Amino acid sequence: MKPTLVVLVAAAAFLGGLGYERWHGKHAATAASAERKVLYWVDPMHPWYKSDKPGIAPDCGMKLVPVYAGDQLPNHAAADAVQVSPDKQQLIGVEYGTAEYEAAADTIRAAARVTMDETKIVKVQTRLEGWIGRVFTDFTGKYVKKGDALATVYSPEALATQEEYLLALRAQHTMHDGAMPAMAMGNDNLVAAARKRLELWDISGPQIDQVERTGKPIENLTVYAPASGYVTERNAFPKLHVTPDTVLYTLADLSTVWVVADIFEYEAARVRLGQAATLTLDYLPGRTFYGRVSYILPGVDAASRTLKARIEFANPGGQLKPDMYAQVEISTGGARRLMVPESAVLDAGDRQVVYVDLGNGNLQPRPVRAGEHAAGKVEILDGLRAGERIVTSGNFLLDSESQLKAASGGAAK
């Protein structure tokens, strides 16, 4: 055979073989693809979005891509996803949980101080100018009841008014016994006016009745307690000159008290009027008091950077004493929030990451934005969906695997 003919035959054989190989390979790949089962379709930009049928991703508008059964790394897996075999997951202690909406029932804990209820503080004064006589309530801290005698006051002006009242009463009796009814009516007005002046001196009705009954003025008028409470201030001493400006006593009713809690600035937005609160004290172990937030002061303390919240508590038996230190817990729960266990969130300072199970051992580090912490859980504001399966234990080692993969350029096995 001629050399030229041999070359032509060899070339034809090579081209024929190459064409058959390409045709056979193409049809074999098509057949293999047809045999593989599609599990679901995902958004290539947001692989946590899954659909049971093909279509367009609702958030970014991209075409959904299929995920086939048996894929080691699904078509949708992000570049930073790490694959860990079941044996290795068991070795490093990987555990799973689910991101779920929960009704948060968390609390704010704060240091607090017991104070007096300012609405139940009474200043005892007299409208008379004179001198203190006897003192019946003679020490600070004494408990007095409404109507108890506190001290007596000698007042020349009050004494003169009592004399005028007695003169008017005598004249009234004389006029009524005589035959001048017109003058008797005028004298009745004088009696009423004199009695009114005594009342304006804060002289009690029983004392005025005593003057009328005995026909003698009371030289030392008694000052009575206008309310029940503990004496927190005393300025009444024998022979002391007093005026209407003098505060003789300060009385405090401690049947209810105010507790001022120091709320840190970053927690201030969670405190609302009417929220339930509990109070405990070191000196009463096991005893809990219950109250509600009644007022929130409008400013923040510049030194401690805390907000003052006032909580009102009933004080049976007077066990809560002013200036005691206490601990309070304010209930701030109620809203439904997407929560995950605290152990699921890796906090690197500048970023927060949760590992999400993509299936088939593929775990993706998902950047999230965390919110409030409550009862061992963390609120997730962005980055997760309810129902997603997440890693709750062993994620620190998974993060090491992920960083190793990023450094080596391949998936960890």
Secondary structure, 3 states (H helix, E strand, C coil): CCHHHHHHHHHHHHHHHHHHHHHHHHHHHHHHHHHCCEEEEECCCCCCCEECCCCECCCCCCECEEEECCCCCCCCCCCCCEECCHHHHHHHCCEEEECEEEECCCEEEEEEEEEECHHHEEEECCCCCEEEEEECCCCCCCEECCCCEEEEEECHHHHHHHHHHHHHHHHHHHHHHCCCHHHHHHHHHHHHHHHHHHHHCCCCHHHHHHHHHHCCCCCEEEEECCCCEEEEEECCCCCCEECCCCCCEEEECCCEEEEEEEEEHHHHHHCCCCCEEEEECCCCCCCCEEEEEEEEEEEECCCCCEEEEEEEEECHHHCCCCCCEEEEEEECCCCEEEEEEHHHCEECCCCEEEEEEEECCEEEEEEEEEEEEECCEEEEEECCCCCCEEEEECHHHHHHHHHHHHHHCCCCC
